[in-house]
Amino acid sequence: MLSVRNLVKVYPGPVTALQGVSLDIGTGMFGLLGPNGAGKSTFMRILAGVLEPTSGTVTLDGRDVLSDLNSLWSVLGYLPQDFGFFPHLTGAAMLEYLLQLKGVASGKESKKLAAALLERVNLAYAAKRKVKEYSGGMRQRLGIAQAVAGDPRLIIVDEPTAGLDPEERHRFYRLLAELAERRTVLLSTHIVEDVAVLCPRFAVIRNGQVVAETSPTDARRMLAGAIFEGAVAVGDLDALQRTRRVTQAVLVEGRNHVRIHEPSHEAPAGFEPAVPTLEDAYFVLMHGKPNGTDNGDLAVPPGARVPSVAAHVPETPQEIGR
């Protein structure tokens, strides 16, 4: 069990990136969902031991890992948002070098382990190609190969699917799902599909605060009967957004196909009931009050946990977490 309690990070300025984040994360895949600037990367870097928190604790299986980083790093696999590779090296040579830096293999042993890891992430065919020739998805798989070396207990992946095409993304999904079968995998993302496909449970983070912790099923269930859709003329969209909570607006043949959240459960004229999606739930959570509700119009779903919120909520762009 990975247990995070009251994690706070304040950068000079001051810039408040995290405001008392608390989470319990067990074996399997867990998602941290939020927009860019919500504090996700700061949170992941603290958990990986590469950034010191202002206050708070992190324990893994009961051990305080922030006070003993060597014990953390010995069981950690980490894929940061921006992973630096040497572009002139081949995939095999790059991975061998990383394995030696990580201390899990050396010499001939590193060659053998690198070959096995490349096979595991479906990159054996490109082992002798230079990294600069790799696609975005291939680079991410190479990053995962080094992350899983040494059979880590905890794997942290930060925005791993950003910029991947649909085929590469789904290939990466299958790989992450396999890794989560017997270890804790923490996935940070701003892409709702990542959570919908991979995560039995997830937390939504906004302005350095966890506003809800739930499952995709429960998040959709909380909006049952409150989502409606209809067609709206392009010129009428702005007026609708001033009076209704629009969760999605997509142009189709010159007209906006719009989804709205209506807490009264009464369909406005021209709108029909719609099945809630995780994107609908994410939008509502992101635009509600800090405790996950909006003056009582957003019911917390069964099984969801809404954490207590710190007294200070950022108001200026400078205070929003990175």
N, C-alpha and C positions, 0 to 999 in steps of 0.2 A: 504494500500500500504506500502510495506517495501522498503525503499529507502536507499541505501548505496552510500556514496560519498567519493572518494579519500582515501580509507582505506589502511593504511600502517602499517606493523608490522615488526620491526627490533629487533631481539634477540641479546643479547651480543655476541660479536665475531669479527665483527658484522655478523649476518646472516639475510639476507633480505627475509622474508617469504611472505609478500604481498607488492605489488608495485602499489599503487593507484587504487585499485579495486572500480569500480562504477557499480551499478546495480539497476534497479527498478523491483520489484517483486510483482505482484498482487495476487488476490485470485486464488487458484488452485495449481497444482503441478508445481514446477520449479526445474530443475536439474542443478547441478554444476558438470561437468564432467572433469576429469583430472587424470593423473597418480599419483601413490604414490609419495609424495614429492613435489607436485605442489603447496601446500598451502591451500588445501581444509579444512583440520581439523582446521588449525589456523583460517581461515575465519569463520567456523561454531562456534568455541569456542568464538570468539569475539561477534558474533551475539547473542549467548546464554548468554553473560554477565559473562563468567567465565575467560576471558582473556582480558586484557586491550590493546587497539591498541596504536601504536606509534602516529598516527594521523588519522584524518578522522571522519566522522559522520555516525550514523545509526538512522534513524527515522522510526517509525511505526505509520501510520495514522497521520503523522505530528508531532508526539511527539518524542523529542530527548531521546531515551531510554537508551543510554549509560551514560547520566548524572543522570538518575533516574532508577537504576536497579530494584528497587521494582516494579515499574510500568511495567517493561518488564517481570519479573518473574511471575507476576500475570496473564499474558496472554500467557505464553510460555509453550510448551511441548517439551522436549528435550530428544533425544535418542543418546548419544554419541557413538563413534566407539567402545569403550571398556566400557561396563556397568558392574559394580561390584555387584554381588549378593552374599548373604550368602548361600553357597551350602547346609547347613544342614537344612535350613528352607523349608517348603512346599511352593508351588507357591502362595497359598492363604495368608499364613503368611508373605511372603516376600512382596507381594503387599500391604497388610494392613500396614506394617511398612513404606513402601515408601509413601503411601497416608498420613500417619500421619506426616512424615518428610516434605512433600510438603505442609501440612496445609490445605488440602481440605476435610479431614474427620478425625474423632477420635472416639474411643470406638466402640460401636455397629454400628455406622454409617459407620465406615471404613470397617467392615465385610460385610455389605450390599452392599456398593459401590464396594468393591473388587470382590464380587461374580458377580455383574452386568458387570464389566469390563472384567473379565475372560470369561464370556459368550460371550461378544462382540468380543473378539479376539480368540474365539474357543479354550479356554483352561479350560473350566469348568470341563471337564472330568479328567483333571490332577491337579485339585486344591489341592488335598491332597498328591500329589507326591512331593518328595524333588527336589529342583531346580537342584541338582547335577545329577539327572536322566533325566533332560530335554535335548532334542536335541538342536542344534544351532538355528533352526527355532522357537522352542518353547520359548527359551530364548529371542529371538528378539520380539516375540509377547508379552511376559511378559513385556519387556521394553516399547513397544508401549502402553500397558495397562496403565502404570504409566504416560506415556507422555500425553495421551489424558484425564487423570483425570482433572476435573475442566473445561472441555470444552474450551481449549485454542484457542486463535485467531491465533497464530503462532505455527507451529510444525516444529522442526528442527531434521532431522535424518541423521546421519553421517555414511556412508558405511553400510547401514542396511542389505544388501543381501550378503555381502562377506562371503564365506564359507558355504552358504546354498546349499542344493541339489536342483535340478530343481523343484520338487514338492513343497518344502517349499518356494522357491523363488516366485513361481506363487501364492501361497496362500498369501504371504506377499504383492505381487503386488495388489491383490484385496483389501486387507485391507487398504493400503495406498491410493488407488484410491478413496475408499469410504470416507476416512478422508478429502481428498482434495476438496470435493464437495462444502463446504461452509467456508473454511478457507485457509490460506496460508500454504502450506507444502513445505519446502525446503529440497531437497534430494541431498546429496553429494555422489558421486560414481566414481569408476574407471571402472565400468562395462557398456559398451555401451548398452547392452540389457535393463538395468534398465531405461535408458533415452528413448529408442525406444518404450518401452511398456507404460511408465507412463507419460512422460513429454511433454505437448504441446509446451513448450519453455524450452531452456536450454542455459547455458553458458559453454564455454570451457576455462579452466584455465591451464596455463603453466608457471612455474617459477614465481608464484605469480602474474601473469598478466592475465586478461581476454582477450583472443585473438579473441573471437567471441561470439556473442549472437544471437541465431536464433531458428528455429524450426526443428524437424527431417525432415519434408517434404522439407523445403527450403535448409537444409544442403545437402540432397541427390540431389536436383535439381541443385545445383551449379556445380555438377560433370557430368551432363548429356552429353553424348557423349565423355567423357574423361576417362572412365574406360573400360579396356579390360582384358580378361582372356585367358589363354592358358596353355598347359602342358609343363613342362620344366624338363629335366633330372636333377637328384640330383646334379651331378657334375657341371652343368651349372648355378646353382642358384646364386652363389657368383658373377660370371661375370655379370649376369643380374642386380643384385642389385647395382653394381657399375655404371651402365649406365642408369637404369630406376628406377622410384619411385615405389617400390613394396609395395602394401598395404596389401597383404595377400599371404601366401604360405602354402598350406596344402598338406601333403603327402597322396596320394591315389594310392595303388598298386605299390609302389616304385617310383612313379613320382610325382613331385611337380605340383599341380594345383595352378597357380599363377594369382593374379589380380594386374594390374599395373595402375597407373594414368599417362595419356599421355595428357598434355595440348594442344598439336597440334591437337588433335582429329583424328589422323591418326594411324590406327592399325599397330603395328610392325608385321613382318612376324611370322606366327604361332599363332597369337592372334585374338580373335573375340570380338566385342562390348559386353559389359555386363551392366546390370542394376545396377546403383550405390547403395550401402548400406550405412547405417549410420556409419558403421565401416570404410568404405573407406573415408568418409568425415572427420571423427575424425582423422584418420591417416594423412590426408593431412593438416588439421588445426594444428596438433601437430608438423608437420615437416616443416611448412612454415615459413615465416618471422614473427617477433613478431606482426605485425599488421594484421595477418591473410592472407597475400598474399605471393607469392613467385615470385618476379620479374614480377608480372603481370600475372602469369600463373594460378592463382586461383581466379576466379571471385567471388565476394561477392554475395550471393543469395538475391533475393528480400525479403525484410522484415528483413534481418540480420543487426545487428548493430555491427560494429567493433570499439571498444573504442580506444581512444588515448592511447599511451604507454609511460610510464615513460622513462626518458633518459637512466637510468642505467638498463642493462639486466645482470642477474647473469652469470658469466663465469666459476666459480669454484664450485665443489661439496659442499663446505662449505656455499655457498651463496644460494643454492637451498632451497626453503621453505619446512617446514615440513607439 
